[in-house]
Amino acid sequence: MAEKLKHTDDYINRELSWLDFNTRVLEKALDPKTPLLEQAKFSAIFSNNLDEFFMVRVASLKSQVEADINKQSEDGKTPEEQLKMIREKLIPILIKQEDHYENYLKNALKKESIYIVDYKKLNCRQQNWANNYFKTAIFPVLTPLAVDQSHPFPFVSNLSLNIAVIVCDPDTKKKQFSRVKIPQKTMNRFITIPNELSEKKTKPFFYTVPIEEIIAANLSMLFPGMDIEEFSFFRVTRDADLELRDIEADDLMIAIEEGLRKRRMGGEIVRLEVSKNMPKIILELLLEGMSIDKKDLYENKSLLALDELIQLSKINHPKLQYKTKQGSIHTLLKNSQKRLIEAKSIEQNKFQNIFSVIRKTDILLHHPYHQFTSSVEEFIQQSADDPFVMGIKMTLYRVSKDSEIINALIRASENGKQVMALVELKARFDEDNNIQWAKQLEKSGVHVVYGVLGLKTHTKIALVIRKEKERLRTYFHIGTGNYNSKTAKQYTDLGLLSIEQELGQDLVELFNYLTGYSKQQHYRKLLVAPISLRQGTEFLINREINNVKNGKKGLIKAKMNALVDPNIIKLLYQASEVGVKIELIIRGMCCLYPQEKGLSENIKVISIIGRYLEHSRIFWFYNDNNPEVFIGSADWMRRNLDRRVEAVTPIEQPNLKKELENLLNIYLEDNVDSWEMQHDGKYIKKKDKKEILCAQTNLQNFTEK
């Protein structure tokens, strides 16, 4: 195993690196080349990412401070120092987001007849409509909560948007504080005003006002007989990480359900967001009433909860959105679509079941350019109905709420097949959805398990056992992304469909490890965490080092979501020092300094932030002109290498290896969505050259041919 980093200056703080990544997401919103409604979407994604960052990462650091734990990070910073660094780095980024929304996005949308307006700017007819809407559709569900000697400060739930109100009794002149919670989950944040009420010369395409503005304008109805002296908006973020003991599966579901109930309420407050102009009396009441330190206070001059801008992206205005892309059916699977037979789009005599196609050759899938529905879903659907299929085994980490794969597994069980689903209950922020699926699968006769004690099962694998000529044959899918039809349209991911015998046997044994008491310590071809993935990865890097030392060429190309593991970083530095060329495509956190003299001169790092979320992982090693290539679910992070069950598979067919090498080169040449990491850790957007090279566009065009 490689020794750890000797110098803290050789490692970038992971929290600051994550903020850099999220800043690149925001820059996509700020880019004038991004369609307007997509700008709203990326701004919303930035805010949603940040909410989760506070709920988990900031909450963890604050817990360490409160517990007086001064364990230093890899870059030598204490939890308290990191919290200070996070705040200092974040405030100017938030100002950029607010300025974009207030001073650009709203005005640009207005020019396209999409109006997001304050209540005060509505005309009389619009205000009358809004007031009537409040009376009939909002008022009945609101509950103002007073604070006085007989009413303690109300509990403010996690990520809730609220109005703080100061009311005054006109008779006694006594002032009181009250809180009104905005009903976000049951109502839209942006209330659409009928277009016919507008006085604009050109009919508006969309006219809306934030719901909190309508409520604030009608506070007198909530406090009849009282004078409304002051009001302002606020929002809190709480610790929402579930700390779970390593307990047995039956107890685990109960523990997680209880944890989810607590999460909905929330743990300690880690952030208070308020409107910039909040009256001092209200701010002091909030800080005191919820025991919040000013270091956790963030003042916003625009709307709070900008994650809800995602609602605007649902407006149907093609001119202001990315062109809809459906993806294509993989060339090899075009005659294997049962639904097309039923729709009579292909002739019955040309149909080939998907198993006959996979028997001929391995199939490399690239979503969303290849349709998930016509590949992975079709594989599971046909497996559920095929009379020769004896059993299906799958891992489920994040599944869509209307999953056809879940329905297929249930149908397969009803058809008498042996079906096993490993449902990861600890998939962060998807726990509730997974619990519901697990219960439904169990009721349908599917064998449901929850994985290995103490480890999160993150691997994406599906195994189908089929009886052919009096013997059993294993068909399988190994992927980089979740079995989720929704995210498969938004994330770029890779998958392998194959019947390769040794890999199939590895998967059989891996599933035995996941479901039973196997202590499997060796796999033929798969690199499996936490058993062999770290060791295998270090071997592959060391081999390139040794080849260079022996006068040969050394080259590594890799694509992943994050590079955080100190041991791997140390080994990459060593590889660079001896002359191994290393090209890395890392979407998110990267704690390695590239192109640093005497440390990493041979390492290049880029980050692609485009229309789709880059989620695929590819690991390519030159191996003295006999390249070895792998894909899988694991990033180079401690959690993936040591604390999760992961599977990384070799891609062995020469044509597919070449396809992945070409894919890496397409990303490395991108000059539209690409950011290049500098020797000091900062990122600079690649400037457009005469020839515009957008990886995602080129890949889309290539698969559509």
Protein Blocks (a to p, Z undefined) as FASTA:
>chain_A
ZZddfbfklpccfklmmmmmmmmmmmmmmpmklcfklmmmmmmmmmmmmmmmmmmmmmmm
mmmmmnopabdcfkopafklmmmmmmmmmmmmmmmmmmmmmmmmmmmmmmnopacddfkl
pcfklmmmmmmmmmmmmmmmpccddddfklccddddehiacdddddddfklopacddddd
ddfklpcfbdcddfklpcbfbacfbdcddfklmmmmmmmmmmghiacfbdcdddddddfb
dcdddddfklmmmmmmmmmmmmmnopadfbdcddfklcfklmmmmmmmnopafklpccdf
bdehkllmmmmmmpccfklpccddebjadfklmmmcfklmmnopacfklpccfklmmmmp
ccddddfkbcfklmmmmmmmmmmmmmkbmbdcdddfbdcfklfklmmmmmmmmnopacdd
dddfklghilmmmmmmmmmmmmnopacdebjehiacfbdcddddddeehiacddddddfb
dcdfklmmmpccdddddfbfklmmmmmmmmmmmmmmcfcfbdfklccdfklmmmmmmmmm
mmmmmmmmnopacddddddfbdfbfklmmmmmmmmmnopacddddfklcfbdehiehklm
mbccdddddfbdcfbdcdddfkloiacddddjbdcdfklmmmcccdddddfbfklmmmmm
mmmmmmmmpcklpccddfkopacdddddfbdcdfklmmmmmmmZZ
